[in-house]
C-alpha cells in the first residue's frame, strides 16, 4: 500500500468519524441528560448540558479538521456554541425572575398568569436560538464553501441537527414541567 493511499484512507475514516460523531451525540443527548437528572438530581443537569456543549464543540473541531484543515471555518461553530450558552443563561435568568418561588405548577405556562413567563422563558429564547443557529449554519456553509469544501458540506448537517437538539433540551424540559404536556 502506498503512502498516498494510506493517507487517503485515513482522511476518509477521519471524515466519516467526524460526520457520525454528532449523530451519536444527538442519539445520546436526551436519554443521557435524563439519566443524569434521575440518577444524580436535576440540579446536576446544567453541568450535563455544559458537557454536551463541550462535546459538540470538540466534534466541531474534529469536523473542521477533517473537512478544511483550517481554523476560519470553525468560527460559526464556536459562535453557535456560545449562542446556545447565552440563550440558556437568558432562560435561567428569566426563570428566576418570572416563575413563583414555589416552582412550576401543573399547567402554569397555560394559565393567564404564566403566559408572560412562557413568552420570556420558553417562546422567545427558543425562536431567537433557532434563528441564531440558522444564521451560524448559513455562515458555516459560506465559510466552508470559500474554504473549498464544496462536496463535503453535507457532512456538517449532523452537527447542526445535534446542536439544535442539545439547544432545545432545557426548553423541552421546561415545557413538559410547566405545560404538563407529557402524557404517559
N, C-alpha and C positions, 0 to 999 in steps of 0.2 A: 504494500500500500504506500503510495507516495505521500509526501508531506502535505501537498496541496489537497489531496482528497481527505486526509485525516483532518485538516483544518476546516474543510467544508462540512464534514460530518459533525465536527464539534460545534460549529456555528449553527447548524440546523437543530441539533439537540438543545443547545442553549436557547435558541429562539422558541422551540417547542415548549421547554420548561417555563420560560418567561411568559409565554402565552397562556399556558394551562394553570399556572400557579394562582392567578386571580380567580379562576373557576373554583379551585379548591377553597380559596378564601370565601367566595360567595356561598358555597355549599356549607361551610362550617360556621359562618358568622352568626346566624340566628340560633342554631342549636348550641353552639359554643357559648354565646352570651347568656342564653337561658340557663345552661348548665352552671356557669359561674354564679349567676344570680341565685339559683336554687341551692347550690352547694355551699357557697360562702356567705351569702346575703346580698341583697340588692344594693347595698352600699358600696360593694366592690365592682359593680357593673361599669361605672365610669372608667375605672382602670382597665377593664377588659376592652372598652370602646377605644381608649387611647392605644391599647395594644393592637387592635385591628387597624387603626390608622398608621401605626408604626410598621406593621406588616405590609399594608398597602403601599406605603412609601418605599419600603425595601423592594417590593415587587416592581414598582415603577422604576427604581434604579436599575434593577436587573433587566427589565424590558427595554429601557433606554440603551443600556449597554449592548444588549443583543441586537437591537434594531439599528442604532445610529453610531454608537461608539463616540458620541459627543455629549457635551453637557447641556447645550442650549435647548434641545427638545424636552429636557427634564423639567423646565420651569413651569409649564402648565400643570404638570402632575403635582409639583410642590405647591403651587397656588391652590389647586383643588383641595389638597390635604389641609392646608392652612385655613381655607374657606370652611371646610367641614368642621374643624375645631372651633372656629369663630362662631359659627351658627349654633353649635352645641352650647357654647358659652352663653350666647344670647338666649337660647331656650332655658338654660338653667337660671339665669338672672330673671327672666320673665316669670318662670315658675315660682321662684322665691317671692317675687313681688305680687303676683296676682292670684295665687292659689291660697285659700284659707289655711291657717296654721294647722288645722286638724287633718289636712291632706285631702286627697281626692275622694269624693263620694260617688256612689253609683249614678251614672248619667250626668255628672257635674258639667261637662262641656256641652251637653244638650239642653241644659236649663238656661233661662234668660240671664241669670247672674254669672254663668260660666261662659257665655258667648264671647265676651270681651277677652277673657283669658284664653279661650280656644283660639281666637284670631292671633294673639301675640305669642302664644306658646307653641301652637301647632301649625296653623294655616300659613301665616306669613313667613315664618322661618323656613318651613318646608319648601314653599314655592321660590323663595329667594335662593335657597340652597340648590334646588334643582336648576334654576336659571344660571347660577354661578357655575355649577358643574357642566352645564351645556356650553357656556362660554369658554370654560377651560378646555373642554373636549374639542371644540372647534379650533381653539388656539393650538392644541396639541397636534391636530391634523394638519393645520397650516405649517406649523413648525417642522413636523415630520416630513411633509411634502418638500419643504425647502431644503431639508437635510438629505433628501434623496431617497427616502423610504417609500416610494410610490406604491409598489405592490404589497408591501408588508404592513401598511397602515391598518389593515383589518385585524392585525394581531393585538392592537390596542383596545379593541371592543370589549373583551372580557374584563380588562382592568376598569374601564369606565362603568360597566354594569356592576362590578363588585363595589366600586366606590359609591354608587347610588344606593346599593343595598345597605352597606355599612352606614352611610349617612342617615338613612331612614330608620335605623334601629330604634333610636330614642323616640321618634315620632310614633312608630308602631306601638311601642310600649305605653306611652302616654295616652294614645288614642284608645288602646284597649282598656286602660285603667279608668280614664275619665268618661269615656262613652259607654263602657261596659259592652263593647261591640264584639267581644269574643264569646261565642256561644259554643257550648260543648253538647 
